[in-house]
Amino acid sequence: MACVTNSYYVTTPIYYVNDAPHIGHAYTTITADAVARWHRLLGRDVRFLTGTDEHGLKVQRAAEENGCTPKEWADQTVVRFQDAWAQLGISNDDFIRTSEQRHHTAVQKLLQACYDNGDIDLQTYEGLYCVSCEAYFNEDDLDLGNCPIHGRPVEHVAEENYFFKLSRYEQPLRDWYETHPDFVLPTTKRNEALGFINQGLRDFSISRTSIDWGIPLPWDTGHVTYVWFDALTNYITAAGYVDDPASFSHYWPAIHLIGKDILRFHCVYWPAMLMSAGLAPPERVHVHGFLLVGGEKMSKTRLNQIAPADLVADFGVDGVRHHFLHDQIFGPDGDFSHEGMTARFNADLANNLGNLLSRVTTVVGSKCGGVGTAPRPDSPLAPIVAREYRIIAESWERISPSEALDATWRIIRETNAFLEEAEPWKAEPGPLADAILGDALEVLRIVSILASPAVPDACAEIRRRIGLTGDAEEERLPESIEWGGYPAGLLVVKGEPLFPRLK
């Protein structure tokens, strides 16, 4: 496991403000949230950032179609993302909007630093442009004349642009990848990024004169900065690049979580831009695949986008969070289905976690008068917890939530098996029943901490029912999961099923 330092800065991509939040956005954001929650449990000084990308031609056109200014349009539509993340229990420390003044200042500072370093010059550009991507493509990149990402026709654009001299950074980027083998994960995505570099890097356009909804270049206000110098800079804006040097030094570099469609920009363009400005590249970039629906990428044109709120109505917040963290492996493409989500909910949440809580609280009520008992120091469950914790901690560090939750649920399943063998519901009230139930209560206490990054509301309810005060977020690992922490004498209450089975 990597050495744990005090600060941990994790980011999602910023999402286009005129998109509606869908489960692809939720997948990345829930993962970042769970990772942030885990590192807070480790006692780290966590900064978790998400936000919205609000400039560019796409937003300007949407505003015109809706009869308002781009700023008015952004103010109306940003609420959709803010509300969606609040509904999903996202614990971001900051929400950045690229239309904010702090970001305006940061972008101009970064641009000026690169310009002063001789890495930006004026050229006439003619090329094929996708408005949805806000990216230029070569003819060879296209799919029957369409954008390879969005499947829409590209536009022929010719204008005078400023260019960033990416070609200067071929060797520095190769050197960085060689000395930082974990810079991009998984390895397949690292190889893909290196492939872009080894094919030869071309300078890329960083400005437009055909729009005014954006941030002017500080040395030529007739040009508005083009998407990547604007969007990518959000990560350093929020870390204090302009207004808080101490904060910036403390938090930067960051851990980025991104989808594979923006790999080139985060893993090639972005580190080169930072190098040009004399700044450190990100610490790591974790790349995940697409969340497919029926084998297809979600898009407005295919009408297969699913809103997070629709799933919350059926599965609850924790049901949604658990599915995307446990069922969808972070890295490769995943395929979402309502049936798969229902099966995971019933197997993990209703049959295992919910059943364990129900069993233990019911039998404590019948055999111990509703008062919790202490665990045995030599419980057979103690080494199981110790063994699985090592896997859990290492998996969260690698940003592999599905493996971390596999290990967490092994503790739950083995505790259920332990109870089925011991059958405390058949025992006479007394020391044997007390010992068995004390062991199970201790597992519930420990699980309420270990599972809290995924299912925080359920874990809070588990703690309430077994008599614990204080939120799981206040616990600190690994000390808090050392065996023997559940005290005797707490009032244990039985409640409604934690996760009623779904049909």
MIKE-154236 format. One record per residue (C-alpha): residue in three letters; x, y, z; residue number from 0. Coordinates in pm, whole numbers, plus 50000, padded with zeros to 5 digits. Last residue first. Example, Ala and Ser with C-alpha at 12.3 -4.5 7.8 and 13.67 -1.06 7.14 Angstrom:
residues 2
 code    c1    c2    c3 pos
  ser 51367 49894 50714   1
  ala 51230 49550 50780   0
//
This chain:
residues 503
 code    c1    c2    c3 pos
  lys 46082 49211 49352 502
  leu 46291 49408 49597 501
  arg 46386 49286 49942 500
  pro 46348 49537 50223 499
  phe 46686 49696 50310 498
  leu 46717 49795 50677 497
  pro 46414 49586 50765 496
  glu 46209 49774 51028 495
  gly 46369 49813 51366 494
  lys 46520 49613 51649 493
  val 46686 49806 51927 492
  val 47008 49748 52119 491
  leu 47070 49948 52438 490
  leu 47438 49951 52524 489
  gly 47562 49754 52826 488
  ala 47873 49589 52689 487
  pro 48123 49796 52489 486
  tyr 48207 49727 52124 485
  gly 48578 49799 52070 484
  gly 48711 49447 52108 483
  trp 48885 49388 51775 482
  glu 49077 49679 51628 481
  ile 48848 49849 51376 480
  ser 48882 50198 51518 479
  glu 49261 50191 51529 478
  pro 49301 50137 51155 477
  leu 49143 50374 51083 476
  arg 48984 50670 51253 475
  glu 48619 50709 51353 474
  glu 48442 51045 51321 473
  glu 48297 50954 50982 472
  ala 48124 50657 51149 471
  asp 47905 50911 51326 470
  gly 47885 50938 51702 469
  thr 47678 50733 51943 468
  leu 47658 50355 51937 467
  gly 47351 50172 52065 466
  ile 47330 49878 51825 465
  arg 47036 50034 51643 464
  arg 47198 50376 51609 463
  arg 47519 50233 51469 462
  ile 47329 50030 51211 461
  glu 47132 50344 51114 460
  ala 47452 50543 51053 459
  cys 47585 50254 50847 458
  ala 47272 50250 50635 457
  asp 47305 50624 50566 456
  pro 47674 50598 50477 455
  val 47643 50313 50224 454
  ala 47965 50312 50019 453
  pro 48215 50511 50228 452
  ser 48040 50375 50542 451
  ala 48108 50008 50468 450
  leu 48426 49988 50678 449
  ile 48289 50192 50969 448
  ser 47947 50031 51017 447
  val 48121 49703 50935 446
  ile 48331 49738 51251 445
  arg 48031 49800 51474 444
  leu 47835 49521 51306 443
  val 48131 49288 51359 442
  glu 48141 49383 51727 441
  leu 47769 49311 51758 440
  ala 47831 48965 51612 439
  asp 48105 48885 51864 438
  gly 47888 49012 52150 437
  leu 47606 48792 52021 436
  ile 47818 48479 52043 435
  ala 47956 48570 52384 434
  asp 47620 48662 52537 433
  ala 47458 48343 52403 432
  leu 47732 48137 52569 431
  pro 47733 48338 52894 430
  gly 47358 48319 52963 429
  pro 47015 48310 52804 428
  glu 46958 47955 52682 427
  ala 47074 47890 52328 426
  lys 46840 47830 52034 425
  trp 46854 48188 51901 424
  pro 47233 48168 51943 423
  glu 47249 47922 51652 422
  ala 47629 47874 51655 421
  glu 47644 47739 51298 420
  glu 47400 47988 51151 419
  leu 47565 48264 51352 418
  phe 47909 48187 51212 417
  ala 47765 48170 50859 416
  asn 47614 48517 50906 415
  thr 47952 48637 51033 414
  glu 48123 48483 50732 413
  arg 47882 48664 50501 412
  ile 47939 49002 50668 411
  ile 48319 48969 50672 410
  arg 48309 48857 50307 409
  trp 48096 49164 50241 408
  thr 48383 49394 50338 407
  ala 48624 49197 50119 406
  asp 48400 49223 49811 405
  leu 48346 49588 49905 404
  ala 48716 49667 49880 403
  glu 48737 49470 49555 402
  ser 48448 49668 49401 401
  pro 48590 49995 49531 400
  ser 48920 49959 49341 399
  ile 49071 50302 49381 398
  arg 49420 50164 49444 397
  glu 49412 50300 49801 396
  trp 49059 50164 49841 395
  ser 49185 49819 49744 394
  glu 49483 49824 49982 393
  ala 49263 49920 50276 392
  ile 49002 49654 50199 391
  ile 49258 49379 50145 390
  arg 49431 49448 50477 389
  tyr 49090 49477 50642 388
  glu 48996 49132 50516 387
  arg 49262 48952 50716 386
  ala 49206 49152 51036 385
  val 48828 49105 51019 384
  ile 48864 48730 50962 383
  pro 49118 48710 51246 382
  ala 48860 48857 51487 381
  leu 48565 48639 51378 380
  pro 48694 48329 51559 379
  ser 48654 48528 51882 378
  asp 48961 48525 52107 377
  pro 48899 48863 52272 376
  arg 48530 48770 52314 375
  pro 48284 49042 52219 374
  ala 48092 49245 52479 373
  thr 47715 49223 52523 372
  gly 47438 49453 52403 371
  val 47121 49503 52605 370
  gly 46784 49418 52450 369
  gly 46692 49179 52729 368
  cys 46986 48954 52646 367
  lys 46823 48649 52490 366
  ser 46509 48784 52316 365
  gly 46624 49139 52237 364
  val 46980 49034 52159 363
  val 46821 48774 51930 362
  thr 46626 49035 51733 361
  thr 46915 49283 51714 360
  val 47150 49015 51584 359
  arg 46920 48862 51328 358
  ser 46797 49194 51189 357
  leu 47148 49337 51156 356
  leu 47275 49024 50982 355
  asn 46972 49011 50752 354
  gly 47019 49371 50641 353
  leu 47386 49314 50563 352
  asn 47347 48978 50390 351
  asn 47006 48912 50236 350
  ala 46881 49272 50195 349
  leu 47200 49462 50113 348
  asp 47426 49217 49938 347
  ala 47201 48969 49760 346
  asn 46883 49176 49727 345
  phe 47055 49494 49613 344
  arg 47291 49307 49380 343
  ala 46998 49128 49213 342
  thr 46801 49451 49178 341
  met 47098 49627 49018 340
  gly 47147 49342 48775 339
  glu 46779 49353 48676 338
  his 46784 49729 48626 337
  ser 47077 49689 48391 336
  phe 47406 49872 48361 335
  asp 47696 49743 48157 334
  gly 48048 49834 48266 333
  asp 48345 49935 48055 332
  pro 48679 49855 48215 331
  gly 48849 50057 48491 330
  phe 48643 50070 48810 329
  ile 48445 49746 48836 328
  gln 48071 49821 48834 327
  asp 47886 49591 49073 326
  his 48034 49712 49401 325
  leu 48070 50088 49368 324
  phe 47787 50155 49124 323
  his 47552 49917 49303 322
  his 47636 50039 49651 321
  arg 47571 50402 49567 320
  val 47233 50329 49410 319
  gly 47118 50109 49699 318
  asp 47251 50362 49947 317
  val 47042 50642 49796 316
  gly 46722 50440 49775 315
  phe 46657 50161 49526 314
  asp 46343 50258 49335 313
  ala 46319 50636 49380 312
  val 46699 50658 49391 311
  leu 46707 50499 49046 310
  asp 46492 50769 48886 309
  ala 46687 51040 49069 308
  pro 47012 50919 48911 307
  ala 46874 51004 48564 306
  ile 46911 50735 48298 305
  gln 47031 50825 47948 304
  asn 46919 50585 47676 303
  leu 46760 50829 47432 302
  arg 47008 50723 47162 301
  thr 47055 51085 47055 300
  lys 47085 51204 47413 299
  ser 47371 50965 47476 298
  met 47459 50668 47694 297
  lys 47716 50431 47549 296
  glu 47563 50110 47417 295
  gly 47570 49748 47541 294
  gly 47214 49761 47673 293
  val 47311 50061 47881 292
  leu 47686 50114 47899 291
  leu 47885 50280 48175 290
  phe 48195 50382 47984 289
  gly 48542 50291 48099 288
  his 48740 50422 48392 287
  val 49065 50617 48410 286
  his 49256 50693 48729 285
  val 49499 50983 48680 284
  arg 49775 51006 48938 283
  glu 49984 51270 49117 282
  pro 49885 51545 48875 281
  pro 50168 51724 48694 280
  ala 50388 51960 48898 279
  leu 50394 52328 48801 278
  gly 50649 52531 48605 277
  ala 50391 52676 48366 276
  ser 50515 52463 48076 275
  met 50514 52155 48300 274
  leu 50151 52225 48388 273
  met 50050 52250 48023 272
  ala 50239 51929 47945 271
  pro 50066 51747 48234 270
  trp 49728 51863 48101 269
  tyr 49771 51787 47731 268
  val 49889 51426 47765 267
  cys 49709 51240 48046 266
  his 49414 51471 48107 265
  phe 49342 51570 47746 264
  arg 49421 51231 47597 263
  leu 49211 51045 47857 262
  ile 48892 51246 47800 261
  asp 48686 50962 47649 260
  lys 48828 50716 47904 259
  gly 48626 50863 48189 258
  ile 48807 51053 48464 257
  leu 48914 51034 48828 256
  his 49201 51274 48903 255
  ile 49426 51244 49212 254
  ala 49574 51586 49280 253
  pro 49916 51751 49302 252
  trp 49854 51986 49484 251
  tyr 49696 51989 49829 250
  his 49953 52148 50062 249
  ser 50139 52367 49813 248
  phe 49810 52498 49680 247
  ser 49680 52566 50029 246
  ala 49993 52760 50120 245
  pro 49984 52952 49791 244
  asp 49625 53070 49851 243
  asp 49486 53322 49599 242
  val 49601 53214 49256 241
  tyr 49671 52840 49263 240
  gly 49442 52781 49562 239
  ala 49347 52414 49517 238
  ala 49017 52514 49355 237
  thr 49193 52697 49072 236
  ile 49440 52409 49034 235
  tyr 49170 52159 48939 234
  asn 48968 52413 48740 233
  thr 49264 52458 48503 232
  leu 49144 52161 48302 231
  ala 48831 52338 48180 230
  asp 48977 52671 48067 229
  phe 49307 52564 47913 228
  trp 49115 52272 47763 227
  val 48817 52462 47621 226
  tyr 48952 52740 47407 225
  thr 49057 53070 47559 224
  val 48877 53368 47413 223
  his 49074 53582 47166 222
  gly 49028 53955 47106 221
  thr 49164 54006 47457 220
  asp 49519 53944 47340 219
  trp 49784 53935 47617 218
  pro 49551 53812 47897 217
  leu 49365 53570 47672 216
  pro 48995 53634 47722 215
  ile 48792 53385 47934 214
  gly 48475 53250 47776 213
  trp 48147 53338 47614 212
  asp 48280 53569 47339 211
  ile 48269 53337 47042 210
  ser 48420 53339 46690 209
  thr 48766 53450 46801 208
  arg 48877 53117 46943 207
  ser 49176 53013 47149 206
  ile 49386 52715 47261 205
  ser 49462 52535 46936 204
  phe 49687 52233 46962 203
  asp 50050 52163 46877 202
  arg 50098 51813 46745 201
  leu 50247 51525 46940 200
  gly 50417 51229 46775 199
  gln 50282 50875 46764 198
  asn 50483 50806 47080 197
  ile 50279 51055 47280 196
  phe 49940 50914 47178 195
  gly 50065 50561 47243 194
  leu 50189 50667 47586 193
  ala 49831 50761 47669 192
  glu 49707 50422 47550 191
  asn 49977 50243 47746 190
  arg 49873 50424 48062 189
  lys 49512 50329 47983 188
  thr 49604 49959 47965 187
  thr 49807 49998 48285 186
  pro 49500 50101 48485 185
  leu 49599 50361 48589 184
  val 49796 50665 48473 183
  phe 50087 50804 48677 182
  asp 50164 50459 48819 181
  pro 50492 50418 48628 180
  his 50617 50762 48736 179
  thr 50983 50778 48621 178
  glu 50907 50638 48275 177
  tyr 50583 50834 48238 176
  trp 50760 51156 48327 175
  asp 51044 51087 48084 174
  arg 50797 51022 47802 173
  leu 50620 51347 47892 172
  pro 50946 51545 47890 171
  gln 51030 51385 47553 170
  glu 50707 51477 47376 169
  tyr 50678 51816 47546 168
  arg 50791 52051 47268 167
  ser 50521 51908 47042 166
  leu 50258 52048 47278 165
  lys 50335 52399 47157 164
  phe 50007 52560 47267 163
  phe 49842 52736 46976 162
  tyr 49680 53077 46941 161
  asn 49414 53081 46677 160
  glu 49339 53254 46347 159
  glu 49036 53090 46191 158
  ala 48913 52809 45970 157
  val 48651 52565 46094 156
  his 48494 52271 45910 155
  glu 48225 52124 46135 154
  val 48201 51764 46255 153
  pro 47901 51542 46190 152
  arg 47771 51354 46495 151
  gly 47868 51007 46623 150
  his 47945 51149 46968 149
  ile 48286 50998 47041 148
  pro 48422 50914 46694 147
  cys 48295 51249 46556 146
  asn 48140 51180 46216 145
  gly 48288 51168 45867 144
  leu 48244 50794 45835 143
  asp 48402 50754 46180 142
  leu 48658 51032 46210 141
  asp 49010 51012 46350 140
  asp 49172 50977 46005 139
  glu 49028 51312 45898 138
  asn 49202 51477 46191 137
  phe 48995 51597 46482 136
  tyr 48951 51923 46673 135
  ala 48787 51929 47014 134
  glu 48492 52099 47183 133
  cys 48362 51745 47228 132
  ser 48000 51843 47151 131
  val 48107 52115 46903 130
  cys 48320 51871 46705 129
  tyr 48578 52052 46490 128
  leu 48749 51963 46163 127
  gly 49042 52186 46074 126
  glu 49194 52511 45951 125
  tyr 49422 52704 46179 124
  thr 49614 53023 46126 123
  gln 49887 53052 46385 122
  leu 49967 53267 46689 121
  asp 50212 53142 46953 120
  ile 50210 52973 47294 119
  asp 50499 52781 47453 118
  gly 50746 53069 47484 117
  asn 50774 53043 47862 116
  asp 50598 53378 47895 115
  tyr 50303 53229 47706 114
  cys 50289 52928 47941 113
  ala 50294 53154 48248 112
  gln 50040 53391 48091 111
  leu 49801 53106 48021 110
  leu 49828 52978 48379 109
  lys 49763 53324 48526 108
  gln 49473 53385 48287 107
  val 49316 53055 48385 106
  ala 49357 53129 48755 105
  thr 49195 53473 48731 104
  his 48889 53346 48544 103
  his 48867 53059 48793 102
  arg 48847 53290 49093 101
  gln 48594 53502 48899 100
  glu 48350 53213 48865  99
  ser 48225 53108 48518  98
  thr 48423 52785 48542  97
  arg 48199 52667 48822  96
  ile 48367 52485 49108  95
  phe 48196 52285 49377  94
  asp 48410 52244 49688  93
  asp 48435 52007 49983  92
  asn 48240 51736 49803  91
  ser 48040 51502 50029  90
  ile 47805 51346 49773  89
  gly 47498 51212 49953  88
  leu 47324 51104 49633  87
  gln 47048 51367 49665  86
  ala 47305 51641 49722  85
  trp 47489 51531 49409  84
  ala 47173 51545 49198  83
  asp 47075 51886 49338  82
  gln 47412 52042 49256  81
  phe 47410 51884 48911  80
  arg 47063 52011 48821  79
  val 47136 52347 48983  78
  val 47403 52414 48722  77
  thr 47126 52451 48463  76
  gln 46969 52780 48563  75
  asp 47289 52966 48651  74
  ala 47452 52836 48333  73
  trp 47164 52965 48120  72
  glu 47177 53305 48288  71
  lys 47553 53318 48228  70
  pro 47509 53217 47864  69
  thr 47251 53493 47815  68
  cys 46888 53400 47759  67
  gly 46645 53305 47482  66
  asn 46662 52927 47519  65
  glu 46816 52863 47176  64
  glu 47066 53142 47242  63
  ala 47163 52983 47574  62
  ala 47213 52645 47408  61
  arg 47434 52806 47144  60
  gln 47653 52976 47406  59
  val 47681 52653 47605  58
  lys 47807 52454 47305  57
  leu 48031 52737 47190  56
  gly 48231 52752 47509  55
  his 48207 52817 47880  54
  glu 48026 52649 48170  53
  asp 48223 52342 48275  52
  thr 48068 52228 48602  51
  gly 48187 52110 48941  50
  thr 48357 51846 49152  49
  leu 48626 51869 49415  48
  phe 48719 51660 49719  47
  arg 48983 51793 49957  46
  val 49088 51547 50224  45
  asp 49317 51614 50519  44
  arg 49384 51250 50604  43
  gly 49261 51083 50919  42
  leu 49235 50738 50761  41
  leu 48856 50769 50787  40
  arg 48888 51087 50578  39
  his 49066 50875 50320  38
  trp 48768 50641 50296  37
  arg 48520 50927 50263  36
  ala 48721 51077 49976  35
  val 48732 50740 49799  34
  ala 48356 50702 49845  33
  asp 48296 51051 49703  32
  ala 48524 50992 49406  31
  thr 48337 50671 49327  30
  ile 47999 50841 49367  29
  thr 48113 51118 49130  28
  thr 48243 50885 48860  27
  tyr 47929 50670 48858  26
  ala 47694 50968 48896  25
  his 47819 51125 48573  24
  gly 47753 50798 48390  23
  ile 47423 50769 48579  22
  his 47291 51085 48417  21
  pro 47303 51454 48509  20
  ala 47140 51665 48238  19
  asp 47392 51830 48010  18
  asn 47393 52208 47973  17
  val 47652 52256 48247  16
  tyr 47906 52026 48088  15
  tyr 48055 51824 48372  14
  ile 48379 51896 48556  13
  pro 48585 51583 48578  12
  thr 48595 51436 48927  11
  thr 48864 51535 49172  10
  val 49063 51397 49466   9
  tyr 49307 51589 49686   8
  tyr 49459 51389 49972   7
  ser 49669 51561 50236   6
  asn 49835 51395 50538   5
  thr 50060 51145 50370   4
  val 49986 50774 50347   3
  cys 50265 50568 50192   2
  ala 50124 50349 49918   1
  met 50000 50000 50000   0
//
